[in-house]
Amino acid sequence: SGETVKVLDIGVRRSKFLSEEKAIIIVPNLELSKSKIVNYTYGQEYNP
């Protein structure tokens, strides 16, 4: 729905996100696979 969220966890059956309002959102991966996702960190250097 056009929200910007932070990925907290990606599991086998579901993924967990944190919204800008600090709400935890749990989405089944089946629904997630049907959605358009934009990765805003693409192209940035990864520093573990």
N, C-alpha and C positions, 0 to 999 in steps of 0.2 A: 504493500500500500504506500510505497514511496518513503519509507522510514529509513533513517540512518541508525544502525545498531552496531554494537561490538560483539564479536563472536566470543562466547565464553567456553563452549564445549561442542564438539561434533562427535556424536555417538553413532552406534550402528543403526538405531531405530529413530532417534530424534536428535535435534540440535538445540542448543541453548544460547540465547542472545541477551544482551543488556541494552535497553533503550536509552535515549538521551534523558528521559525522565527517571532513570534508575529502576525501571521495571524489568523483571526477568521474563523473557518470552520463550516458551518452549514450542517448537514446531516439528511435527513429524517429517522425516526426511522425504517421504513420498510427496507431501505437499511442497516441500522445499525444492524438489527436483522439477516441479512444474512451474516454478517462479523464475523471473528474471532477476539475476543477482549482479551487482556491480561491485567489484573489489577496488576500493579507493587506494589500497596500498600497492597495487600493481606497479612495478617499475621502480619501487623504492628498494634500497639496499636492505637486506635482512641482517640484523645484528642480534644474535641470540644472547 
